[in-house]
Every structure is written in C-alpha cells, then in structure tokens.
Amino acid sequence: ENALARGRRAFSVAETAISPDHKLLAYSVDADGAEHNTLKVRDLTTGQDLADTIPEVRGGAVWSKDSRWLFYVGRDPSKWGQKVFRHRLGTPT
C-alpha cells in the first residue's frame, strides 16, 4: 500500500517534476478524487516533504534552472487554470 494513500478512499499523484539539480521532487496530489490538486515538494536526499505546499493547482509544475522557483497554473473558482504563478521555495504560499 502506498504510504501517502493509506486510509484514503481515493488518492492519486497527478504530476511529478525533478529539479534541475536532482535534489528535489515537485509532485501534485489529488487526495480525495475531486481533482483539487495540491503541489508538494520532497527533498530526495532525506525523503521528507518540505513545508512548501500549494493548494488548488491545475496539473504539475515546472522548475526554474536554479531549482529555487516553481511555476504552476492556479485554479480559479470555475476549477479551470487561468493564470501562471511562481513560488520561491522556503516562502509562504
């Protein structure tokens, strides 16, 4: 059983992207089957997720060349992504 899915009725990993420096993994999850994806970042050295969590994304993310920024499409109230956002790792969302 997948540890992330344990105890959930529905769960899927929607998209993944490894950072250019190969140290981080950005991944978006749908934790309830409603396609309300949350973007998370995992340190591949420690296996731990960082505090960076971005709710309501559409699809996955793209890394900047220096592995410090994530670009993603946010969802509007109609549930369609309409705007590209950027997030600097280690800052509040």
N, CA, C and O atoms as a GROMACS GRO file, in nm:
protein
  372
    1GLU      N    1   0.084  -0.118   0.000
    1GLU     CA    2   0.000   0.000   0.000
    1GLU      C    3   0.089   0.125   0.000
    1GLU      O    4   0.190   0.130   0.070
    2ASN      N    5   0.052   0.222  -0.078
    2ASN     CA    6   0.124   0.348  -0.083
    2ASN      C    7   0.103   0.424   0.048
    2ASN      O    8  -0.011   0.443   0.091
    3ALA      N    9   0.211   0.467   0.110
    3ALA     CA   10   0.201   0.536   0.239
    3ALA      C   11   0.121   0.665   0.229
    3ALA      O   12   0.049   0.700   0.322
    4LEU      N   13   0.131   0.736   0.117
    4LEU     CA   14   0.055   0.860   0.101
    4LEU      C   15  -0.095   0.834   0.091
    4LEU      O   16  -0.176   0.917   0.131
    5ALA      N   17  -0.132   0.719   0.037
    5ALA     CA   18  -0.274   0.687   0.016
    5ALA      C   19  -0.337   0.615   0.134
    5ALA      O   20  -0.459   0.596   0.137
    6ARG      N   21  -0.259   0.576   0.231
    6ARG     CA   22  -0.310   0.497   0.343
    6ARG      C   23  -0.428   0.565   0.411
    6ARG      O   24  -0.421   0.682   0.450
    7GLY      N   25  -0.537   0.491   0.425
    7GLY     CA   26  -0.656   0.540   0.494
    7GLY      C   27  -0.746   0.630   0.411
    7GLY      O   28  -0.844   0.683   0.462
    8ARG      N   29  -0.714   0.648   0.284
    8ARG     CA   30  -0.796   0.734   0.198
    8ARG      C   31  -0.876   0.650   0.101
    8ARG      O   32  -0.829   0.546   0.053
    9ARG      N   33  -0.996   0.695   0.072
    9ARG     CA   34  -1.083   0.626  -0.023
    9ARG      C   35  -1.032   0.645  -0.166
    9ARG      O   36  -1.038   0.554  -0.249
   10ALA      N   37  -0.982   0.765  -0.194
   10ALA     CA   38  -0.929   0.796  -0.327
   10ALA      C   39  -0.800   0.876  -0.309
   10ALA      O   40  -0.789   0.959  -0.218
   11PHE      N   41  -0.704   0.852  -0.396
   11PHE     CA   42  -0.577   0.925  -0.390
   11PHE      C   43  -0.502   0.901  -0.520
   11PHE      O   44  -0.496   0.789  -0.570
   12SER      N   45  -0.443   1.007  -0.574
   12SER     CA   46  -0.358   0.989  -0.691
   12SER      C   47  -0.250   1.096  -0.696
   12SER      O   48  -0.270   1.209  -0.651
   13VAL      N   49  -0.136   1.058  -0.750
   13VAL     CA   50  -0.030   1.153  -0.779
   13VAL      C   51  -0.053   1.195  -0.923
   13VAL      O   52  -0.048   1.113  -1.014
   14ALA      N   53  -0.078   1.325  -0.943
   14ALA     CA   54  -0.116   1.373  -1.076
   14ALA      C   55   0.005   1.401  -1.165
   14ALA      O   56   0.005   1.360  -1.281
   15GLU      N   57   0.106   1.468  -1.114
   15GLU     CA   58   0.221   1.509  -1.194
   15GLU      C   59   0.346   1.506  -1.106
   15GLU      O   60   0.337   1.520  -0.984
   16THR      N   61   0.461   1.486  -1.169
   16THR     CA   62   0.588   1.494  -1.097
   16THR      C   63   0.690   1.570  -1.181
   16THR      O   64   0.682   1.571  -1.304
   17ALA      N   65   0.786   1.634  -1.114
   17ALA     CA   66   0.895   1.703  -1.183
   17ALA      C   67   1.017   1.706  -1.092
   17ALA      O   68   1.010   1.754  -0.978
   18ILE      N   69   1.128   1.654  -1.141
   18ILE     CA   70   1.253   1.656  -1.065
   18ILE      C   71   1.327   1.786  -1.096
   18ILE      O   72   1.335   1.828  -1.211
   19SER      N   73   1.380   1.849  -0.992
   19SER     CA   74   1.451   1.976  -1.009
   19SER      C   75   1.577   1.957  -1.093
   19SER      O   76   1.633   1.848  -1.097
   20PRO      N   77   1.621   2.063  -1.160
   20PRO     CA   78   1.742   2.053  -1.244
   20PRO      C   79   1.867   2.008  -1.168
   20PRO      O   80   1.956   1.947  -1.227
   21ASP      N   81   1.874   2.037  -1.036
   21ASP     CA   82   1.990   1.991  -0.959
   21ASP      C   83   1.970   1.849  -0.904
   21ASP      O   84   2.057   1.797  -0.834
   22HIS      N   85   1.857   1.788  -0.936
   22HIS     CA   86   1.824   1.649  -0.898
   22HIS      C   87   1.814   1.627  -0.748
   22HIS      O   88   1.829   1.514  -0.700
   23LYS      N   89   1.788   1.734  -0.673
   23LYS     CA   90   1.776   1.721  -0.527
   23LYS      C   91   1.633   1.723  -0.477
   23LYS      O   92   1.606   1.679  -0.366
   24LEU      N   93   1.539   1.774  -0.559
   24LEU     CA   94   1.402   1.792  -0.515
   24LEU      C   95   1.303   1.733  -0.615
   24LEU      O   96   1.330   1.726  -0.735
   25LEU      N   97   1.189   1.690  -0.564
   25LEU     CA   98   1.081   1.639  -0.646
   25LEU      C   99   0.956   1.722  -0.617
   25LEU      O  100   0.910   1.727  -0.503
   26ALA      N  101   0.902   1.786  -0.719
   26ALA     CA  102   0.772   1.853  -0.706
   26ALA      C  103   0.667   1.752  -0.752
   26ALA      O  104   0.683   1.689  -0.856
   27TYR      N  105   0.561   1.738  -0.675
   27TYR     CA  106   0.455   1.646  -0.715
   27TYR      C  107   0.321   1.702  -0.671
   27TYR      O  108   0.309   1.764  -0.566
   28SER      N  109   0.220   1.678  -0.754
   28SER     CA  110   0.086   1.724  -0.718
   28SER      C  111   0.000   1.601  -0.688
   28SER      O  112   0.008   1.499  -0.756
   29VAL      N  113  -0.080   1.614  -0.584
   29VAL     CA  114  -0.164   1.504  -0.540
   29VAL      C  115  -0.311   1.545  -0.536
   29VAL      O  116  -0.346   1.659  -0.506
   30ASP      N  117  -0.395   1.449  -0.568
   30ASP     CA  118  -0.540   1.462  -0.553
   30ASP      C  119  -0.576   1.366  -0.440
   30ASP      O  120  -0.580   1.245  -0.460
   31ALA      N  121  -0.601   1.421  -0.322
   31ALA     CA  122  -0.618   1.338  -0.203
   31ALA      C  123  -0.760   1.287  -0.182
   31ALA      O  124  -0.782   1.205  -0.093
   32ASP      N  125  -0.856   1.333  -0.262
   32ASP     CA  126  -0.993   1.289  -0.238
   32ASP      C  127  -1.071   1.253  -0.364
   32ASP      O  128  -1.191   1.224  -0.357
   33GLY      N  129  -1.006   1.255  -0.480
   33GLY     CA  130  -1.073   1.220  -0.605
   33GLY      C  131  -1.151   1.334  -0.667
   33GLY      O  132  -1.214   1.316  -0.772
   34ALA      N  133  -1.148   1.452  -0.606
   34ALA     CA  134  -1.224   1.567  -0.657
   34ALA      C  135  -1.141   1.656  -0.750
   34ALA      O  136  -1.188   1.761  -0.793
   35GLU      N  137  -1.019   1.614  -0.781
   35GLU     CA  138  -0.929   1.688  -0.869
   35GLU      C  139  -0.894   1.826  -0.815
   35GLU      O  140  -0.876   1.921  -0.892
   36HIS      N  141  -0.884   1.837  -0.684
   36HIS     CA  142  -0.834   1.957  -0.618
   36HIS      C  143  -0.688   1.928  -0.582
   36HIS      O  144  -0.658   1.890  -0.469
   37ASN      N  145  -0.600   1.947  -0.678
   37ASN     CA  146  -0.461   1.908  -0.659
   37ASN      C  147  -0.386   2.003  -0.567
   37ASN      O  148  -0.408   2.124  -0.567
   38THR      N  149  -0.297   1.944  -0.489
   38THR     CA  150  -0.207   2.019  -0.402
   38THR      C  151  -0.065   1.988  -0.445
   38THR      O  152  -0.028   1.872  -0.462
   39LEU      N  153   0.014   2.092  -0.464
   39LEU     CA  154   0.153   2.077  -0.505
   39LEU      C  155   0.241   2.068  -0.381
   39LEU      O  156   0.230   2.151  -0.290
   40LYS      N  157   0.328   1.969  -0.378
   40LYS     CA  158   0.419   1.947  -0.266
   40LYS      C  159   0.560   1.931  -0.320
   40LYS      O  160   0.580   1.905  -0.439
   41VAL      N  161   0.659   1.946  -0.231
   41VAL     CA  162   0.799   1.932  -0.270
   41VAL      C  163   0.868   1.837  -0.172
   41VAL      O  164   0.857   1.854  -0.050
   42ARG      N  165   0.938   1.738  -0.226
   42ARG     CA  166   1.009   1.641  -0.143
   42ARG      C  167   1.160   1.654  -0.165
   42ARG      O  168   1.207   1.664  -0.279
   43ASP      N  169   1.233   1.654  -0.055
   43ASP     CA  170   1.379   1.651  -0.060
   43ASP      C  171   1.419   1.506  -0.089
   43ASP      O  172   1.391   1.417  -0.010
   44LEU      N  173   1.484   1.483  -0.202
   44LEU     CA  174   1.518   1.346  -0.241
   44LEU      C  175   1.634   1.289  -0.161
   44LEU      O  176   1.656   1.167  -0.163
   45THR      N  177   1.708   1.373  -0.092
   45THR     CA  178   1.817   1.325  -0.007
   45THR      C  179   1.764   1.268   0.123
   45THR      O  180   1.806   1.161   0.167
   46THR      N  181   1.669   1.340   0.185
   46THR     CA  182   1.615   1.297   0.315
   46THR      C  183   1.487   1.216   0.303
   46THR      O  184   1.452   1.142   0.394
   47GLY      N  185   1.416   1.231   0.190
   47GLY     CA  186   1.288   1.164   0.173
   47GLY      C  187   1.173   1.237   0.242
   47GLY      O  188   1.061   1.186   0.246
   48GLN      N  189   1.200   1.355   0.296
   48GLN     CA  190   1.099   1.432   0.368
   48GLN      C  191   1.041   1.542   0.280
   48GLN      O  192   1.110   1.599   0.196
   49ASP      N  193   0.911   1.569   0.300
   49ASP     CA  194   0.848   1.681   0.230
   49ASP      C  195   0.890   1.812   0.295
   49ASP      O  196   0.902   1.821   0.417
   50LEU      N  197   0.910   1.914   0.212
   50LEU     CA  198   0.937   2.048   0.262
   50LEU      C  199   0.806   2.111   0.308
   50LEU      O  200   0.698   2.057   0.282
   51ALA      N  201   0.814   2.223   0.375
   51ALA     CA  202   0.694   2.293   0.422
   51ALA      C  203   0.616   2.354   0.307
   51ALA      O  204   0.498   2.387   0.322
   52ASP      N  205   0.679   2.370   0.192
   52ASP     CA  206   0.613   2.431   0.076
   52ASP      C  207   0.497   2.343   0.029
   52ASP      O  208   0.518   2.232  -0.019
   53THR      N  209   0.375   2.393   0.042
   53THR     CA  210   0.254   2.325  -0.003
   53THR      C  211   0.166   2.428  -0.070
   53THR      O  212   0.133   2.531  -0.011
   54ILE      N  213   0.126   2.400  -0.194
   54ILE     CA  214   0.047   2.496  -0.271
   54ILE      C  215  -0.085   2.429  -0.310
   54ILE      O  216  -0.085   2.335  -0.390
   55PRO      N  217  -0.196   2.476  -0.254
   55PRO     CA  218  -0.326   2.416  -0.286
   55PRO      C  219  -0.383   2.467  -0.418
   55PRO      O  220  -0.341   2.570  -0.471
   56GLU      N  221  -0.479   2.392  -0.470
   56GLU     CA  222  -0.557   2.431  -0.587
   56GLU      C  223  -0.473   2.461  -0.711
   56GLU      O  224  -0.484   2.567  -0.771
   57VAL      N  225  -0.388   2.365  -0.747
   57VAL     CA  226  -0.312   2.378  -0.871
   57VAL      C  227  -0.375   2.292  -0.978
   57VAL      O  228  -0.444   2.195  -0.949
   58ARG      N  229  -0.352   2.330  -1.099
   58ARG     CA  230  -0.401   2.252  -1.213
   58ARG      C  231  -0.281   2.185  -1.277
   58ARG      O  232  -0.199   2.252  -1.340
   59GLY      N  233  -0.270   2.054  -1.262
   59GLY     CA  234  -0.157   1.982  -1.318
   59GLY      C  235  -0.036   1.988  -1.227
   59GLY      O  236  -0.049   1.987  -1.104
   60GLY      N  237   0.080   1.996  -1.287
   60GLY     CA  238   0.204   1.993  -1.211
   60GLY      C  239   0.275   2.126  -1.209
   60GLY      O  240   0.212   2.232  -1.207
   61ALA      N  241   0.407   2.120  -1.211
   61ALA     CA  242   0.488   2.241  -1.201
   61ALA      C  243   0.611   2.227  -1.289
   61ALA      O  244   0.647   2.118  -1.332
   62VAL      N  245   0.674   2.340  -1.314
   62VAL     CA  246   0.799   2.346  -1.389
   62VAL      C  247   0.901   2.418  -1.302
   62VAL      O  248   0.869   2.521  -1.242
   63TRP      N  249   1.022   2.366  -1.296
   63TRP     CA  250   1.129   2.425  -1.215
   63TRP      C  251   1.203   2.534  -1.291
   63TRP      O  252   1.213   2.530  -1.413
   64SER      N  253   1.254   2.631  -1.217
   64SER     CA  254   1.349   2.727  -1.274
   64SER      C  255   1.484   2.656  -1.289
   64SER      O  256   1.507   2.553  -1.226
   65LYS      N  257   1.572   2.711  -1.371
   65LYS     CA  258   1.702   2.648  -1.394
   65LYS      C  259   1.785   2.635  -1.267
   65LYS      O  260   1.865   2.542  -1.254
   66ASP      N  261   1.766   2.729  -1.172
   66ASP     CA  262   1.846   2.725  -1.049
   66ASP      C  263   1.780   2.643  -0.938
   66ASP      O  264   1.833   2.637  -0.826
   67SER      N  265   1.667   2.579  -0.966
   67SER     CA  266   1.595   2.492  -0.871
   67SER      C  267   1.542   2.565  -0.749
   67SER      O  268   1.514   2.501  -0.647
   68ARG      N  269   1.527   2.697  -0.757
   68ARG     CA  270   1.475   2.773  -0.642
   68ARG      C  271   1.330   2.818  -0.660
   68ARG      O  272   1.267   2.860  -0.564
   69TRP      N  273   1.278   2.810  -0.780
   69TRP     CA  274   1.142   2.856  -0.810
   69TRP      C  275   1.062   2.745  -0.876
   69TRP      O  276   1.115   2.663  -0.951
   70LEU      N  277   0.932   2.744  -0.847
   70LEU     CA  278   0.837   2.657  -0.916
   70LEU      C  279   0.735   2.744  -0.988
   70LEU      O  280   0.686   2.842  -0.932
   71PHE      N  281   0.703   2.708  -1.110
   71PHE     CA  282   0.598   2.775  -1.186
   71PHE      C  283   0.483   2.676  -1.201
   71PHE      O  284   0.504   2.559  -1.232
   72TYR      N  285   0.361   2.724  -1.178
   72TYR     CA  286   0.245   2.635  -1.181
   72TYR      C  287   0.122   2.714  -1.223
   72TYR      O  288   0.121   2.837  -1.219
   73VAL      N  289   0.019   2.643  -1.263
   73VAL     CA  290  -0.108   2.706  -1.301
   73VAL      C  291  -0.204   2.691  -1.184
   73VAL      O  292  -0.231   2.580  -1.138
   74GLY      N  293  -0.256   2.804  -1.136
   74GLY     CA  294  -0.354   2.804  -1.028
   74GLY      C  295  -0.495   2.789  -1.083
   74GLY      O  296  -0.521   2.820  -1.199
   75ARG      N  297  -0.584   2.740  -0.999
   75ARG     CA  298  -0.723   2.719  -1.040
   75ARG      C  299  -0.808   2.837  -0.996
   75ARG      O  300  -0.791   2.889  -0.886
   76ASP      N  301  -0.900   2.876  -1.082
   76ASP     CA  302  -0.995   2.981  -1.046
   76ASP      C  303  -1.122   2.915  -0.990
   76ASP      O  304  -1.130   2.792  -0.987
   77PRO      N  305  -1.220   2.994  -0.946
   77PRO     CA  306  -1.342   2.934  -0.888
   77PRO      C  307  -1.416   2.837  -0.979
   77PRO      O  308  -1.488   2.750  -0.930
   78SER      N  309  -1.402   2.851  -1.111
   78SER     CA  310  -1.470   2.758  -1.202
   78SER      C  311  -1.392   2.628  -1.218
   78SER      O  312  -1.434   2.538  -1.290
   79LYS      N  313  -1.277   2.617  -1.150
   79LYS     CA  314  -1.190   2.499  -1.149
   79LYS      C  315  -1.102   2.485  -1.272
   79LYS      O  316  -1.039   2.381  -1.291
   80TRP      N  317  -1.096   2.587  -1.355
   80TRP     CA  318  -1.007   2.584  -1.471
   80TRP      C  319  -0.888   2.673  -1.442
   80TRP      O  320  -0.903   2.783  -1.390
   81GLY      N  321  -0.769   2.625  -1.477
   81GLY     CA  322  -0.649   2.704  -1.457
   81GLY      C  323  -0.644   2.817  -1.558
   81GLY      O  324  -0.664   2.796  -1.678
   82GLN      N  325  -0.618   2.937  -1.510
   82GLN     CA  326  -0.615   3.051  -1.600
   82GLN      C  327  -0.494   3.140  -1.581
   82GLN      O  328  -0.475   3.234  -1.659
   83LYS      N  329  -0.412   3.115  -1.482
   83LYS     CA  330  -0.304   3.206  -1.454
   83LYS      C  331  -0.181   3.127  -1.406
   83LYS      O  332  -0.193   3.034  -1.327
   84VAL      N  333  -0.064   3.167  -1.456
   84VAL     CA  334   0.060   3.104  -1.413
   84VAL      C  335   0.115   3.181  -1.294
   84VAL      O  336   0.122   3.304  -1.295
   85PHE      N  337   0.153   3.107  -1.191
   85PHE     CA  338   0.211   3.165  -1.070
   85PHE      C  339   0.352   3.113  -1.054
   85PHE      O  340   0.390   3.013  -1.115
   86ARG      N  341   0.430   3.181  -0.971
   86ARG     CA  342   0.561   3.128  -0.935
   86ARG      C  343   0.573   3.129  -0.783
   86ARG      O  344   0.517   3.214  -0.714
   87HIS      N  345   0.647   3.034  -0.735
   87HIS     CA  346   0.667   3.019  -0.590
   87HIS      C  347   0.815   2.997  -0.564
   87HIS      O  348   0.877   2.909  -0.623
   88ARG      N  349   0.871   3.079  -0.476
   88ARG     CA  350   1.010   3.060  -0.435
   88ARG      C  351   1.013   2.964  -0.316
   88ARG      O  352   0.944   2.987  -0.217
   89LEU      N  353   1.090   2.860  -0.326
   89LEU     CA  354   1.098   2.762  -0.218
   89LEU      C  355   1.136   2.828  -0.087
   89LEU      O  356   1.223   2.916  -0.083
   90GLY      N  357   1.071   2.784   0.020
   90GLY     CA  358   1.101   2.836   0.152
   90GLY      C  359   1.022   2.960   0.190
   90GLY      O  360   1.042   3.014   0.299
   91THR      N  361   0.932   3.005   0.103
   91THR     CA  362   0.849   3.122   0.134
   91THR      C  363   0.704   3.078   0.147
   91THR      O  364   0.665   2.976   0.090
   92PRO      N  365   0.623   3.155   0.221
   92PRO     CA  366   0.481   3.120   0.235
   92PRO      C  367   0.410   3.124   0.100
   92PRO      O  368   0.449   3.197   0.010
   93THR      N  369   0.305   3.045   0.089
   93THR     CA  370   0.227   3.044  -0.036
   93THR      C  371   0.114   3.144  -0.028
   93THR      O  372   0.038   3.158  -0.124
   0.00000   0.00000   0.00000
